[in-house]
Amino acid sequence: MSSMISVEDFDTQVVRWLEDHRSVAPRDYGAILPPDLVAPGQAWQRAIFEAGFAGIHWPVEAGGQGLTPAHTGVWIRACAHAQVPPFLNMVGNVLTAGALLTFGTPVQQREHLPSILDGSQVWCQLFSEPNAGSDLAGLSTRAVLDGQQWTVDGQKVWCSNGRVADRGILLARTDGTAKPHRGISFFLVDMHAPGVTARALRQMNGGTDFDEVFFDAVRIDADQMVGPIHEGWSVAMGALTNERGYIGASGISMQRRLDAMIAHSEALDVVELDALMALWIRGTALWAMGQRQGPVASVLASIAKLGTTELMFDSAVFRSATQGADAMLSGPVTDGLLSAPGARIAGGTSQIQRNIIAERILGLPK
């Protein structure tokens, strides 16, 4: 694919290809790959790769297409409109890849990026802990250097794809005397290594999309640390900013749900219609704000993330409230309500997003 192709021509190519291939894609599962869709997800990623739509803005020398973030934005939006996954999963194709492209060594890039591009390996994120969720800097998993290897002990929680992952990105404390945000390092870990145990967590919606992962004297080669020692916080924050830049695509699916609600609003009373229109206006405003931000993620992505997840929650409550007694039964509306609180947690909690907005955008004191 030529690096000189315009965004407009690229858009045309993308739309045409998705029209021809969307029938073989798995359902649009979003950022988290469901454990039962690993094989279809990997096949879809392989098809994306072979068509030249994987690693769109990655450098050519890293296996990418050498285009721009604007071209990637075209792909993400087109996939949202076509209701197909834009990649295998967020952790591998955005977080891990972003960390490797920015902080990884050439050897690390050659070792791991190809399998991310073609979907042959599934990645998971090992950041949060039972006592370090929103306060990620409070993590206690430790890595101790022993010769040319690190020994890791600890526990991670709310890990997506832990049971099915081949590799993971891990934050562990490497200096227990440093300030909370210091003394943390960023590792690439083999999820099949001795001492790694993943157990499913059952959510209140009945699903088991997340896991808790235990590390018992797990050995990691020293060359699997990404970025400088004790500087893993900066590596992780760079990766998470990239993640929030992709969350804006969820506004398209949200707008679709709101439009569907409006299309079936005949049975609503005046008060309910007023509440529905307020939700629709919020969704439209978030979509417009996402268009203004452009393709490059920044701290402004925290506004989009907070607004979108809070809108998803309020919309789920609204749909349940207007469903009547049927909302107490099983079904998509009830499932949506039970799943809605998770949106306030995944990708950075709403509380943390408010802190980022207050401190980094509004300039308020901590």
C-alpha positions as a printed Julia matrix, in Angstrom:
366×3 Matrix{Float64}:
   0.0     0.0    0.0
   1.44    3.35  -1.01
   2.33    5.83   1.71
   1.17    8.57  -0.68
  -2.49    7.49  -0.75
  -4.82   10.27   0.38
  -7.12    9.84   3.36
 -10.11   10.15   1.02
  -8.9     7.42  -1.35
  -7.98    5.23   1.59
 -11.49    5.69   2.97
 -12.92    4.47  -0.31
 -10.67    1.4   -0.27
 -11.59    0.59   3.32
 -15.33    0.9    2.79
 -15.21   -1.26  -0.34
 -13.14   -3.98   1.36
 -15.39   -4.07   4.44
 -18.47   -4.36   2.26
 -16.92   -7.41   0.59
 -15.62   -9.07   3.78
 -17.87   -8.1    6.69
 -19.84  -11.33   6.25
 -16.81  -13.38   7.4
 -16.04  -11.17  10.39
 -16.99  -12.13  13.95
 -19.55   -9.97  15.71
 -18.27   -6.58  16.83
 -17.11   -7.52  20.33
 -15.32   -4.23  20.95
 -11.93   -3.86  22.62
 -12.05   -7.07  24.66
 -11.77  -10.38  22.81
 -14.29  -12.87  24.28
 -12.6   -16.16  25.17
 -15.02  -18.1   22.94
 -14.16  -15.96  19.9
 -10.38  -16.36  19.94
 -10.21  -18.47  16.77
 -12.63  -16.3   14.73
 -10.9   -13.17  16.04
  -7.48  -14.43  14.99
  -8.8   -15.42  11.55
 -10.27  -11.94  11.14
  -6.98  -10.3   12.19
  -5.17  -12.45   9.64
  -7.57  -11.3    6.92
  -7.04   -7.67   7.96
  -3.28   -8.18   7.85
  -3.27   -9.84   4.44
  -5.43   -7.03   3.04
  -2.97   -4.38   4.24
  -5.15   -2.85   6.95
  -3.06   -3.9    9.98
  -0.54   -1.5   11.5
  -1.8     1.26   9.23
   0.25    4.09  10.75
   3.13    1.91  11.95
   6.5     2.49  10.29
   7.19    0.28   7.28
  10.35   -1.05   8.94
   8.16   -2.29  11.83
   5.88   -4.15   9.42
   3.28   -1.4    9.14
   1.83    0.47   6.18
   3.69    3.74   6.85
   0.56    5.88   6.67
  -0.74    8.39   9.24
  -2.92    8.29  12.36
  -5.61    9.95  10.22
  -5.66    6.85   8.01
  -5.98    4.67  11.1
  -8.88    6.85  12.22
 -10.61    6.14   8.91
 -10.24    2.4    9.5
 -11.54    2.55  13.09
 -14.6     4.61  12.15
 -15.39    2.48   9.1
 -15.24   -0.7   11.19
 -17.58    0.87  13.74
 -20.07    1.74  10.99
 -19.75   -1.77   9.51
 -20.12   -3.28  13.0
 -16.97   -5.42  12.79
 -13.91   -5.52  15.09
 -11.11   -3.2   13.91
  -8.45   -5.61  15.26
  -8.02   -8.74  17.33
  -7.94   -6.94  20.68
  -7.03   -3.58  22.16
  -4.29   -4.9   24.43
  -2.18   -6.34  21.65
  -2.85   -4.08  18.69
  -2.93   -0.76  20.56
  -1.39   -0.96  24.04
   1.43   -3.47  23.49
   2.19   -2.29  19.98
   2.21    1.35  21.07
   4.58    0.63  23.94
   6.92   -1.37  21.7
   6.93    1.21  18.9
   7.68    4.04  21.34
   9.91    2.41  23.96
  10.85   -1.03  22.64
  14.25   -2.03  21.35
  14.64   -3.11  17.7
  15.07   -6.7   18.92
  11.84   -6.53  20.93
  10.0    -5.04  17.98
  11.21   -7.77  15.62
  10.31  -10.45  18.15
   6.76   -9.35  18.97
   5.28   -6.96  16.4
   4.84   -9.49  13.55
   2.7   -11.8   15.7
   0.56   -8.84  16.76
   0.02   -7.8   13.16
  -1.04  -11.22  11.9
  -2.94  -12.2   15.05
  -0.94  -15.34  15.75
  -0.49  -14.36  19.4
  -3.06  -12.99  21.85
  -1.95  -10.42  24.44
  -3.38   -9.47  27.83
  -2.87   -6.55  30.21
  -1.54   -7.17  33.73
  -1.81   -3.8   35.47
  -4.61   -3.7   38.08
  -4.38   -5.5   41.43
  -6.85   -6.26  44.23
  -5.53   -3.26  46.18
  -4.36   -1.19  43.23
  -7.18   -0.61  40.75
  -7.87    3.09  40.35
  -4.71    3.77  42.36
  -2.49    1.84  39.98
   0.61    3.39  41.52
  -0.16    1.37  44.65
   0.64   -1.95  42.98
   2.57   -4.47  45.04
   3.56   -7.18  42.54
   7.35   -7.3   42.77
  10.15   -8.17  40.38
  13.6    -8.94  41.8
  16.65   -9.12  39.54
  18.57  -12.38  39.75
  21.43  -12.43  37.24
  19.94  -12.04  33.75
  16.4   -12.76  34.86
  13.72  -11.14  36.99
  11.69  -13.17  39.49
   8.09  -11.96  39.74
   5.64  -12.62  42.59
   2.18  -11.13  43.02
  -1.4   -11.03  41.8
  -3.24   -9.15  39.07
  -7.0    -8.81  38.67
  -9.64   -7.79  36.07
  -7.33   -9.04  33.34
  -9.05   -9.45  29.98
  -7.93  -12.46  27.9
  -5.68  -13.81  30.65
  -6.83  -17.41  30.16
  -6.34  -17.35  26.4
  -3.32  -15.05  26.1
   0.09  -16.11  24.87
   1.8   -12.97  26.15
   1.06  -10.17  28.58
   2.22   -6.66  29.43
   3.04   -6.49  33.12
   3.69   -3.7   35.59
   5.76   -4.76  38.61
   7.58   -2.86  41.33
  11.34   -3.03  40.94
  12.27   -0.49  43.64
  10.29   -0.7   46.85
  11.9     2.43  48.29
  10.9     4.81  45.47
   7.87    7.1   45.39
   4.63    5.37  44.28
   4.83    6.39  40.62
   8.53    5.59  40.48
  10.23    2.25  40.93
   7.79    0.45  38.59
   8.98   -1.35  35.46
   7.16   -2.57  32.35
   7.67   -6.21  31.3
   6.65   -8.54  28.5
   5.69  -11.89  30.04
   5.1   -15.34  28.61
   1.67  -16.41  29.89
   2.65  -20.09  29.48
   5.69  -19.73  31.74
   5.92  -21.86  34.92
   4.31  -20.1   37.88
   1.65  -18.19  35.9
  -1.93  -19.14  36.85
  -5.1   -17.52  35.42
  -8.55  -18.02  36.95
 -11.84  -16.76  35.56
 -13.83  -14.11  37.43
 -17.61  -14.32  37.18
 -19.34  -10.97  36.73
 -22.84  -10.02  37.87
 -24.04  -10.26  34.26
 -23.11  -13.95  34.31
 -20.12  -13.57  32.02
 -16.49  -14.53  32.64
 -14.69  -12.04  30.41
 -12.03  -11.23  33.03
  -9.5   -13.17  35.05
  -7.29  -12.96  38.09
  -3.69  -13.91  37.4
  -1.16  -15.15  39.97
   2.64  -15.01  39.66
   4.6   -17.46  41.77
   8.38  -17.06  41.24
   7.88  -16.44  37.52
  11.16  -15.93  35.64
  11.35  -13.19  33.0
  14.48  -12.58  30.93
  16.02   -9.16  31.5
  15.72   -8.28  27.82
  11.91   -8.43  28.13
  11.76   -5.13  30.04
  10.34   -2.32  27.9
  11.81    1.12  28.52
  14.26    2.1   31.27
  14.27    0.33  34.6
  11.94    1.93  37.18
  10.27    4.01  34.41
   7.41    1.64  33.63
   4.81    4.18  34.75
   5.67    6.45  31.83
   5.53    3.52  29.39
   2.13    2.45  30.72
   0.64    5.95  30.69
   1.74    6.42  27.1
   0.03    3.18  26.15
  -3.19    4.04  28.03
  -3.4     7.44  26.33
  -3.38    5.58  23.01
  -6.18    3.35  24.3
  -8.38    6.3   25.21
  -7.85    7.72  21.76
  -9.57    4.64  20.31
 -12.51    4.74  22.71
 -14.06    7.53  20.64
 -15.16    4.95  18.07
 -17.58    3.64  20.68
 -19.49    6.89  20.18
 -20.6     5.6   16.79
 -22.19    2.48  18.25
 -23.66    4.58  21.05
 -25.18    6.96  18.51
 -26.62    3.96  16.68
 -28.29    2.71  19.87
 -29.69    6.15  20.66
 -31.07    6.51  17.15
 -32.72    3.09  17.49
 -34.28    4.19  20.76
 -35.68    7.3   19.11
 -37.07    5.21  16.26
 -39.12    3.22  18.8
 -40.13    6.11  21.05
 -43.86    6.11  20.28
 -44.72    4.4   23.56
 -42.8     6.9   25.7
 -44.54    9.61  27.68
 -43.49   13.26  27.64
 -41.1    12.93  30.58
 -39.43    9.88  29.06
 -39.13   11.6   25.68
 -37.43   14.55  27.35
 -34.93   12.23  29.04
 -34.31   10.41  25.75
 -33.63   13.63  23.89
 -31.18   14.7   26.59
 -29.27   11.44  26.07
 -29.34   11.86  22.3
 -27.98   15.41  22.56
 -25.15   14.25  24.83
 -24.27   11.48  22.4
 -24.26   13.86  19.45
 -22.08   16.36  21.32
 -19.56   13.64  22.21
 -19.44   12.48  18.6
 -18.81   16.05  17.43
 -16.09   16.53  20.04
 -14.41   13.34  18.86
 -14.37   14.72  15.33
 -12.65   17.9   16.53
  -9.96   16.06  18.5
  -8.54   14.45  15.39
  -6.69   11.14  15.06
  -3.93   11.7   17.63
  -4.77   10.84  21.24
  -4.1    13.35  24.01
  -5.27   14.08  27.53
  -8.44   15.39  25.88
  -9.25   11.73  25.27
 -10.1    11.56  28.98
 -13.07   13.87  28.32
 -14.31   11.6   25.55
 -13.74    8.49  27.67
 -15.57    9.93  30.69
 -18.42   11.32  28.62
 -18.91    8.16  26.59
 -18.84    5.7   29.49
 -21.16    7.84  31.62
 -23.52    8.12  28.65
 -23.42    4.34  28.17
 -24.34    3.87  31.83
 -27.19    6.4   31.78
 -28.52    4.97  28.52
 -28.57    1.46  29.98
 -30.49    2.72  33.02
 -32.94    4.57  30.75
 -33.58    1.53  28.56
 -34.18   -0.61  31.62
 -36.51    1.95  33.22
 -38.64    2.26  30.09
 -38.72   -1.51  29.54
 -41.11   -1.98  32.43
 -41.42   -5.31  34.21
 -39.69   -7.08  31.32
 -36.43   -5.48  32.5
 -36.45   -7.94  35.41
 -36.16  -10.83  32.96
 -33.12  -11.97  31.01
 -32.52  -10.26  27.69
 -30.36   -7.67  25.96
 -31.75   -4.75  27.97
 -31.12   -6.48  31.29
 -27.69   -7.67  30.16
 -26.85   -4.11  29.14
 -27.81   -2.78  32.56
 -25.76   -5.4   34.41
 -22.76   -4.76  32.17
 -22.97   -0.96  32.3
 -20.99   -0.4   35.55
 -17.99   -2.06  33.93
 -17.72    0.8   31.44
 -16.97    3.11  34.36
 -14.0     0.93  35.3
 -12.42   -0.38  32.1
  -9.79    1.77  30.4
  -9.35    4.0   33.46
 -12.11    4.62  36.0
 -14.42    7.62  35.77
 -12.9     8.94  39.0
  -9.4     8.86  37.51
 -10.63   10.54  34.31
 -12.08   13.37  36.4
  -8.73   13.79  38.15
  -6.91   13.94  34.8
  -9.36   16.51  33.45
  -9.12   18.61  36.61
  -5.33   18.56  36.91
  -4.05   18.41  33.33
  -6.74   20.34  31.45
  -8.27   22.73  33.97
  -5.05   23.22  35.93
  -6.66   22.59  39.31
  -4.5    21.5   42.28
  -4.29   17.83  43.18
